[in-house]
Amino acid sequence: MAQLDRAVEPQGGGDDPASSGTTGRRTGRARVGAWCRGWRPAGRRGWITAALAVLLAGLLALHSSLPNSVGNLGSLLETFLPWLGLAVPLLVAVAVLRRSAVALAAVLLPAIVWLNLFGGLLFDKSSGKGDFTVLTHNVAAANSDPAGTIRLLNNSGAQIVALEELAGQAVPTYAAGLAAAYPYHAVEGTVGLWSKYPLGDVSEVDIKIGWTRAFRATVTTPQGPLAVFVAHLPSVRVKFDAGFTAGQRDVSAQALGDAIEAEHLKKVLLLGDLNGTMNDRSLAPITSQMRSAQGAAGDGFGFSWPASFPMARIDQIMSKGGLKPTDSRTLPADGSDHLAIAASFTY
């Protein structure tokens, strides 16, 4: 009986470490194999995800075809167009969870289109120090810390500073606080320009809103004269019953674009809050003839609004006439709901 017990005993195998490890590996490989076999190149699995991916690619590639006739939906989409890219990793995750090869392949379409549109913004394109630096900032009429904003401007290193949304009672505060660093300045309505270089030929630009929110001035830099336009285009709103209310801004954009096109000086800068992005077709009267410093020499998207969680670059520094941007950046938050932006140029 003792011999029989010893002969039968090994057949259990449950306490044999080698046997247990082999079984575990086999089980693991079986699970991986089953998961891999679960990927289906055909059939119904993942087709909804694939359709959503194709729709997303279409919105990105054909955004300019979405009509503005109903609630300015085209401009609304274009204002936040880069954020559509966030849907790509979500669709990838769904495709993996659904184990759908069709869906995963389809998600490549919006990924490629997004990279084609915005991939260049992901890299630092700055090329060193320029001849001068300019800055623009919507300081906000309800600025909670004007003294902090003045310190930010004085320490910015900019030679030319444009300010928008200057409340009447705040103008003396900014004028006094910036006088030492910027001996030349001009204020028209609610926009102003401060400069280390002499200013001349200051004149209002009528942007068709009934009061002054834009002007041009000649700035005489050591390298030569510049025409500098300072502008604050009308605000836009998203309303449930009216959509993207950008009509007045669009009229002003056309008027500003016409003024810039008629400028007699070759080298031109535009500094201001345009309440629109470079992707927004309604700013074409301006963007078609000027280039963005952020797009040419920035690092990242350079979103400037709202300061608490920037989602869009509606503040712009743009140039034409051979001015070359060498750097573009946003500044730290202050008491405004916008971030200040700065750019350097070679003449």
C-alpha positions as CSV (number, residue, x, y, z in Angstrom):
1,M,0.0,0.0,0.0
2,A,2.9,2.3,0.7
3,Q,4.2,1.8,-2.8
4,L,0.8,2.5,-4.3
5,D,0.5,5.7,-2.2
6,R,3.9,6.9,-3.5
7,A,3.0,6.1,-7.1
8,V,-0.3,8.0,-7.0
9,E,0.9,11.0,-5.1
10,P,2.7,12.9,-8.0
11,Q,-0.3,12.8,-10.2
12,G,-1.8,15.8,-8.3
13,G,0.7,18.2,-9.7
14,G,-0.9,21.2,-8.0
15,D,1.9,21.8,-5.6
16,D,4.6,21.5,-8.3
17,P,6.0,25.1,-8.8
18,A,7.2,24.3,-12.3
19,S,3.8,23.0,-13.3
20,S,2.0,26.0,-11.8
21,G,4.2,28.5,-13.6
22,T,3.8,26.7,-16.9
23,T,0.0,26.6,-16.5
24,G,0.0,30.4,-15.6
25,R,2.0,31.3,-18.7
26,R,-0.2,29.2,-20.8
27,T,-3.3,30.9,-19.3
28,G,-1.8,34.3,-19.9
29,R,-0.9,33.6,-23.5
30,A,-4.4,32.2,-24.0
31,R,-5.9,35.4,-22.7
32,V,-3.7,37.6,-24.9
33,G,-4.4,35.4,-27.9
34,A,-8.2,35.6,-27.2
35,W,-8.0,39.4,-26.9
36,C,-6.0,39.7,-30.1
37,R,-8.4,37.4,-31.9
38,G,-11.2,39.7,-30.7
39,W,-10.0,42.4,-33.1
40,R,-12.2,42.4,-36.1
41,P,-11.3,44.1,-39.4
42,A,-14.9,43.7,-40.6
43,G,-18.4,43.3,-39.2
44,R,-20.4,45.8,-37.2
45,R,-18.0,46.3,-34.3
46,G,-16.6,49.8,-34.2
47,W,-18.4,51.2,-37.2
48,I,-20.0,54.0,-35.1
49,T,-16.6,55.0,-33.7
50,A,-15.2,54.9,-37.3
51,A,-18.1,57.1,-38.5
52,L,-17.4,59.6,-35.7
53,A,-13.7,59.7,-36.7
54,V,-14.6,60.4,-40.3
55,L,-17.0,63.2,-39.2
56,L,-14.3,64.7,-37.1
57,A,-11.8,64.6,-39.9
58,G,-14.4,66.3,-42.1
59,L,-15.0,69.1,-39.6
60,L,-11.2,69.7,-39.4
61,A,-10.5,69.6,-43.1
62,L,-13.6,71.3,-44.3
63,H,-14.2,73.8,-41.5
64,S,-14.3,76.7,-43.9
65,S,-17.2,75.1,-45.7
66,L,-19.5,75.1,-42.7
67,P,-21.8,78.0,-43.4
68,N,-22.0,81.1,-41.3
69,S,-25.6,81.8,-42.3
70,V,-27.0,80.2,-39.3
71,G,-25.7,81.6,-36.0
72,N,-22.2,82.1,-37.4
73,L,-21.5,78.4,-36.7
74,G,-18.5,78.4,-39.0
75,S,-16.8,81.2,-37.1
76,L,-17.7,79.6,-33.7
77,L,-16.2,76.3,-34.8
78,E,-13.0,78.0,-36.1
79,T,-12.6,79.9,-32.9
80,F,-12.0,76.7,-30.9
81,L,-10.9,74.5,-33.8
82,P,-7.6,73.2,-32.2
83,W,-9.6,71.8,-29.3
84,L,-11.3,69.2,-31.7
85,G,-8.0,67.4,-31.4
86,L,-8.9,66.2,-27.9
87,A,-11.5,63.9,-29.5
88,V,-8.7,61.9,-31.2
89,P,-7.3,60.1,-28.1
90,L,-10.9,59.5,-26.9
91,L,-11.7,57.8,-30.1
92,V,-8.5,55.8,-29.9
93,A,-9.5,54.6,-26.5
94,V,-12.9,53.6,-27.6
95,A,-11.5,51.8,-30.6
96,V,-9.1,49.8,-28.4
97,L,-11.8,48.9,-25.9
98,R,-14.0,47.8,-28.8
99,R,-11.1,45.9,-30.3
100,S,-12.0,47.3,-33.7
101,A,-9.3,47.5,-36.4
102,V,-11.7,49.5,-38.6
103,A,-12.3,52.1,-35.9
104,L,-8.6,52.4,-35.1
105,A,-7.7,52.8,-38.8
106,A,-10.4,55.5,-39.1
107,V,-9.1,57.5,-36.2
108,L,-5.9,58.0,-38.2
109,L,-7.8,60.4,-40.5
110,P,-8.6,63.2,-38.0
111,A,-5.2,62.7,-36.4
112,I,-3.4,63.3,-39.7
113,V,-5.6,66.3,-40.5
114,W,-5.1,67.9,-37.1
115,L,-1.4,67.5,-37.3
116,N,-1.4,69.1,-40.8
117,L,-3.3,72.1,-39.4
118,F,-1.7,72.6,-36.1
119,G,1.4,70.3,-35.9
120,G,3.7,73.2,-36.7
121,L,2.5,75.1,-33.6
122,L,3.8,72.3,-31.3
123,F,7.5,73.3,-31.9
124,D,9.4,76.3,-30.8
125,K,10.0,78.5,-33.9
126,S,11.8,81.4,-32.2
127,S,15.1,82.5,-33.8
128,G,16.7,84.8,-31.2
129,K,16.6,88.4,-30.3
130,G,15.0,90.9,-32.6
131,D,15.6,94.6,-33.1
132,F,12.7,95.6,-30.9
133,T,9.9,94.0,-28.9
134,V,6.2,94.9,-28.9
135,L,3.4,94.0,-26.5
136,T,-0.3,94.1,-26.5
137,H,-2.7,93.7,-23.6
138,N,-6.4,94.0,-23.0
139,V,-6.0,95.4,-19.4
140,A,-9.7,95.1,-18.7
141,A,-11.9,97.9,-17.5
142,A,-12.5,95.9,-14.3
143,N,-8.8,95.2,-13.7
144,S,-8.4,94.0,-10.1
145,D,-4.8,95.0,-9.9
146,P,-3.7,98.0,-12.1
147,A,-0.5,98.4,-10.1
148,G,0.4,94.8,-10.8
149,T,-0.4,95.3,-14.5
150,I,1.8,98.4,-14.6
151,R,4.7,96.4,-13.1
152,L,4.2,93.6,-15.6
153,L,4.4,96.1,-18.5
154,N,7.4,98.0,-17.1
155,N,9.3,94.7,-16.6
156,S,8.3,93.2,-20.0
157,G,11.3,94.4,-21.9
158,A,9.0,95.7,-24.7
159,Q,9.8,99.0,-26.5
160,I,6.3,99.5,-27.8
161,V,3.1,98.7,-25.7
162,A,-0.5,98.7,-26.9
163,L,-3.3,98.7,-24.3
164,E,-7.0,98.0,-24.9
165,E,-10.1,98.5,-22.8
166,L,-8.7,101.5,-21.0
167,A,-11.4,102.8,-18.7
168,G,-11.4,106.6,-18.7
169,Q,-10.6,106.9,-15.0
170,A,-7.7,104.4,-15.4
171,V,-5.9,106.3,-18.1
172,P,-4.1,108.8,-15.7
173,T,-3.0,105.8,-13.6
174,Y,-1.4,104.0,-16.6
175,A,0.1,107.2,-17.9
176,A,1.8,108.0,-14.6
177,G,2.9,104.4,-14.0
178,L,4.4,104.0,-17.5
179,A,5.9,107.5,-18.0
180,A,9.4,106.7,-16.8
181,A,9.9,103.7,-19.1
182,Y,7.8,105.0,-22.0
183,P,8.1,108.7,-22.5
184,Y,5.9,108.8,-25.6
185,H,2.2,107.8,-25.6
186,A,-1.1,108.4,-27.3
187,V,-4.6,107.5,-26.2
188,E,-7.6,107.5,-28.4
189,G,-10.9,106.5,-26.9
190,T,-10.4,103.2,-25.0
191,V,-7.1,102.2,-26.7
192,G,-3.6,103.5,-26.1
193,L,0.0,103.2,-27.3
194,W,3.1,103.7,-25.1
195,S,6.6,103.8,-26.7
196,K,10.2,104.3,-26.0
197,Y,10.4,105.7,-29.5
198,P,8.8,108.9,-30.8
199,L,5.2,108.8,-32.0
200,G,3.7,110.9,-34.7
201,D,0.8,111.0,-37.2
202,V,-1.7,109.7,-34.7
203,S,-5.2,109.3,-36.3
204,E,-8.4,107.5,-35.4
205,V,-9.4,104.5,-37.5
206,D,-13.2,104.3,-37.9
207,I,-14.2,100.7,-37.3
208,K,-17.9,101.5,-37.6
209,I,-19.1,101.1,-34.0
210,G,-19.8,104.7,-33.1
211,W,-16.9,105.3,-30.7
212,T,-13.1,105.1,-30.9
213,R,-11.5,101.7,-30.4
214,A,-8.8,101.8,-33.0
215,F,-6.1,104.2,-34.3
216,R,-2.8,104.2,-36.2
217,A,0.4,106.0,-35.4
218,T,3.9,106.3,-36.9
219,V,6.6,105.0,-34.5
220,T,10.1,106.1,-35.4
221,T,12.4,103.2,-34.4
222,P,16.2,103.4,-34.6
223,Q,15.9,101.1,-37.7
224,G,13.2,103.2,-39.4
225,P,9.5,104.2,-39.3
226,L,6.7,101.8,-38.6
227,A,2.9,102.2,-39.0
228,V,1.4,100.7,-35.8
229,F,-2.3,100.0,-35.6
230,V,-3.9,99.5,-32.2
231,A,-7.4,98.0,-32.3
232,H,-10.1,96.5,-30.0
233,L,-12.8,94.9,-32.2
234,P,-16.3,94.4,-30.8
235,S,-16.9,91.5,-28.5
236,V,-18.7,88.4,-29.5
237,R,-21.1,86.2,-27.5
238,V,-22.6,82.8,-27.8
239,K,-26.3,82.9,-27.2
240,F,-28.8,80.0,-27.3
241,D,-31.3,81.9,-29.4
242,A,-28.9,83.7,-31.7
243,G,-25.8,81.6,-32.0
244,F,-22.4,83.3,-32.3
245,T,-23.2,87.0,-32.3
246,A,-20.2,88.3,-34.3
247,G,-21.9,90.5,-36.9
248,Q,-20.6,93.8,-35.5
249,R,-17.1,92.4,-35.1
250,D,-17.1,91.3,-38.7
251,V,-18.1,94.7,-39.9
252,S,-15.3,96.2,-37.9
253,A,-12.8,93.7,-39.2
254,Q,-13.6,94.7,-42.7
255,A,-13.1,98.4,-41.9
256,L,-9.8,97.7,-40.1
257,G,-8.6,95.6,-43.0
258,D,-9.4,98.4,-45.4
259,A,-7.4,100.9,-43.3
260,I,-4.4,98.6,-43.1
261,E,-4.5,97.9,-46.9
262,A,-4.6,101.7,-47.5
263,E,-1.5,102.4,-45.3
264,H,1.2,104.2,-47.1
265,L,4.1,103.0,-45.0
266,K,5.5,99.6,-46.1
267,K,6.2,98.2,-42.6
268,V,3.1,97.7,-40.6
269,L,2.2,96.2,-37.2
270,L,-1.2,95.5,-35.8
271,L,-1.5,95.1,-32.1
272,G,-4.8,94.4,-30.3
273,D,-7.7,92.4,-29.1
274,L,-9.5,91.2,-32.3
275,N,-12.0,89.0,-30.5
276,G,-11.2,86.3,-33.0
277,T,-8.5,83.8,-34.0
278,M,-6.4,83.4,-37.1
279,N,-8.6,80.5,-38.1
280,D,-11.8,82.6,-38.1
281,R,-12.8,83.3,-41.7
282,S,-14.5,86.5,-40.7
283,L,-11.1,88.1,-39.9
284,A,-9.9,87.4,-43.5
285,P,-9.9,91.1,-44.4
286,I,-7.0,91.4,-41.9
287,T,-5.4,87.9,-41.8
288,S,-5.2,87.7,-45.6
289,Q,-2.7,90.5,-45.7
290,M,-0.8,90.0,-42.5
291,R,0.9,87.2,-40.7
292,S,0.7,86.2,-37.0
293,A,3.9,86.5,-34.9
294,Q,2.7,83.5,-32.9
295,G,2.3,81.3,-36.0
296,A,5.7,82.4,-37.4
297,A,7.9,82.5,-34.3
298,G,6.0,81.2,-31.3
299,D,6.1,78.1,-29.2
300,G,2.7,76.4,-28.8
301,F,-0.7,77.9,-29.4
302,G,-0.2,81.0,-27.3
303,F,-3.8,81.1,-26.0
304,S,-4.5,84.5,-24.4
305,W,-8.1,84.3,-23.1
306,P,-9.6,83.7,-20.6
307,A,-6.6,84.2,-18.3
308,S,-7.8,81.7,-15.8
309,F,-7.9,78.9,-18.4
310,P,-6.8,80.2,-21.8
311,M,-8.8,78.5,-24.6
312,A,-8.3,80.8,-27.6
313,R,-5.8,83.4,-28.9
314,I,-8.1,86.3,-29.6
315,D,-5.3,88.9,-28.9
316,Q,-3.0,89.3,-31.8
317,I,0.3,90.7,-32.9
318,M,0.5,90.8,-36.7
319,S,2.9,92.2,-39.3
320,K,3.4,92.9,-43.0
321,G,6.0,94.6,-45.2
322,G,9.1,92.5,-44.4
323,L,9.1,92.7,-40.6
324,K,10.4,89.3,-39.4
325,P,9.1,87.9,-36.1
326,T,11.8,86.3,-34.1
327,D,9.9,85.4,-31.0
328,S,6.4,85.3,-29.6
329,R,5.1,84.6,-26.1
330,T,2.4,85.1,-23.5
331,L,3.1,86.9,-20.2
332,P,2.0,85.8,-16.7
333,A,-1.5,86.5,-15.6
334,D,-2.3,89.8,-13.9
335,G,-5.5,91.5,-12.8
336,S,-7.0,91.3,-16.3
337,D,-9.1,88.5,-17.8
338,H,-6.7,88.4,-20.8
339,L,-3.0,87.5,-20.9
340,A,-0.6,90.0,-22.3
341,I,1.3,88.8,-25.4
342,A,4.7,90.0,-26.7
343,A,6.7,89.5,-29.9
344,S,10.1,90.5,-31.1
345,F,10.9,91.6,-34.7
346,T,13.8,92.4,-36.9
347,Y,13.3,95.4,-39.1
